[in-house]
Amino acid sequence: MPFAAPPDARASLAGWLHYLEVLHAKPIDLGLERVSDVARRLDIRLDAVKFIVGGTNGKGSTCAMLEAILLAAGYKVGLYTSPHLIHFNERVRINGTLVTDEALVEQFHAIETARAEISLSYFEYTTLAALRLFAQSGLDAVVLEVGLGGRLDAVNIVDADCSIITSVDLDHMEYLGDTREAIGFEKAHIYRAGRPAICSDPVPPQSLLDYAEKIGADLWLFGRDFNYSGDRQQWAYGGRNQRRSALAYPALRGANQLLNASAALAALEAVRDRLAVPQQAVRLGLAQAVLPGRFQILPGQPSVILDVAHNPHAAAVLAQNLDNMGYHPYTYAVFGMLSDKDLAGVVAKLGNRIDHWYCAGLPGPRGMSGEALAERVRAALPATPAGGEVPGVQACQDPTAAYAAARERAGENDRILVFGSFLTVSAVMQALGRST
């Protein structure tokens, strides 16, 4: 039930966020009519170059690289992403700095006044707050990450100057459909007629290609309009009319980061008449881009890897990244996932790379107990080769307990993989006293 009275302008950010969580009947309520109406009432106008980034996986990394490169080039940049790992403020950055509680509360109060009888979901409310803040900040560029899908996501009320789709795979199927074609159709709706439409999925669904052609978008396809090449020391980007050579590898780790970086560079090439970016800014930006929880390796021994992989496509990339790390005697997984995800698909992609699973219970209506998770992991484990050791599976109350159990067992040359839901990675980060 909604609060009888909303917080006022003096309320804390935590108070406002709690209000937003209970304000709307459904936590996810796709559709643009309500959020568009309130945006008009607020008269939100973004004069900056607007990038919208969608995709099943890779969109967070692509956003981080775009932001870092544009900042290195001297532009004023706003970045909006979701979800957050520890602090809500992580979702909204201006010129690389998290916005303050006070700035967010000011926006929430203005939205509450403007919306009147219109009910907004948590994500719709927070998206409007970010957009209004950006509109007031005199920015050169804004980078907006799609929350879910594309066609009916609140971010899609923005008329993008350049849109990027990083990958199309199966996730959020209860909202987007259960095939790549259905999901590709939903995501393709962030494209705009006559404007650059970047797709870095090497095998895009036909539905995406058809929609881009139908509306007359300027479609840039990986492998046709842009590409990358590289050796062990450096890599190069090649676009339609621009080549960037002798680039150092991105600071973001992982097998797919050159694909994400090339999408960012294609987007910048596509708008270079409005945002010129020198080569040195590309080098600096790629070296400085940071995105916690995406194949993030913590210093020290044993190796601790944090990764929010929670669908089969992301798990396949994670498996490849683990294989590229070199030899570790044992790998212990601290694993927690929400009940509506394709858990069997994720476990199958990791195969027998995990020697012992510590299954963490997660809170909330979509969470499940450690025991229930452990049962599903045991059922999903691939067959062990003849003579091989069957992976151990242990139930734990929560991610903190699971990490403590893994840490106690791991030797200094082993590795601990903390992965699955954002909730899992966030809990362990907080237990280790790490911030984003």
Summary of the structure (lengths in Angstrom):
residues: 436
radius of gyration: 21.7
end to end distance: 32.6
largest distance: 67.4
contacts: 1503
relative contact order: 0.12
helix: 39%
strand: 18%
